[in-house]
Amino acid sequence: MNLVARYASLVKFEHTIFALPFALISLLTAAEGRPPLPVLGWVLAAMVGARSAAMGFNRLADRRIDAANPRTADRDLPAGRVSVTGAAVFVVLSCLLLVVAAWRLNPLCLKLSPVALVVVLGYSLTKRFTHWSHLVLGLGLAIAPVGAWLAVTGAFAPFPLWLAAGVMFWVAGFDTIYGCQDVDFDRRAGLHSLAARFGVERALVMSRVFHVLAVGFVAGAFRRAVPLGTVSLLGVLAMVGLLAWEQALVRGGDLRHIDKAFFTINSWIGMVLLGAVLADLYLV
């Protein structure tokens, strides 16, 4: 495995697809479908920097935990494919990429970049003291649509905040499901999750509540966006169907299809919503 592939594996680069569509939705809506190319480029750079820093720091902070958990023992740091020093340098460079991108966007983005880093890096420590860490992870990804909006407009507005709330609860819902597979290990290791605290069945109920809230906030965001219309709301209906499918796959605590529920379906959700927004902006 070459160097680039090792570090892409370290941070699960393919999971960028979770937050990226929502950043693009916010950016395109703010720009009414005509984003300046430099802004688009620096937003993408900021996204890569923030997410790479967050995942790299998570792997560093959890390397001993991952080594002790049979499910995660083959991750790149415990397995020795990436060194601790290399991962630390990678995290620092990723943080710098975010800050430079924010500086190139506008003064408000630069001022808020340390706040973004505190949230996305701090998530990795929350599982040590709170079972609500799933919501903190959601907050980390929810920064993406807010940051993209600020990159275009330089000011806060209701749309990105509603969309961010939708992202936060959506992520918290699927991360709660994902956490169910480690419930026994988490309890032995003294780690916190909703499943470890309340049991798998109750955690899945809470996941469903999070997803209902997610749909409500995303629908509320789209209804408030002047450039968006019927197609975007149809995208929300597709989101409802996909989330219902996700929840059905793990009903009763059956985790055999968790990979499909976690990665496949959730990667479709962002892309379906982005496709609906693109249709509203450019075709309708």
Secondary structure, DSSP 8 states (H G I E B T S, - for coil): --HHHHHHHHTTGGGGGTTHHHHHHHHHHHTTT---HHHHHHHHHHHHHHHHHHHHHHHHHTHHHHHHSTTTTTSHHHHTSS-HHHHHHHHHHHHHHHHHHHHHH-HHHHHHHHHHHHHHHHHHHHTTT-TTHHHHHHHHHHHHHHHHHHHHHSS--HHHHHHHHHHHHHHHHHHHHHHGGGHHHHHHHT---HHHHH-HHHHHHHHHHHHHHHHHHHHHHHHT-TT--HHHHHHHHHHHHHHHHHHHHTGGG--TTHHIIIIIHHHHHHHHHHHHHHHHHHT-
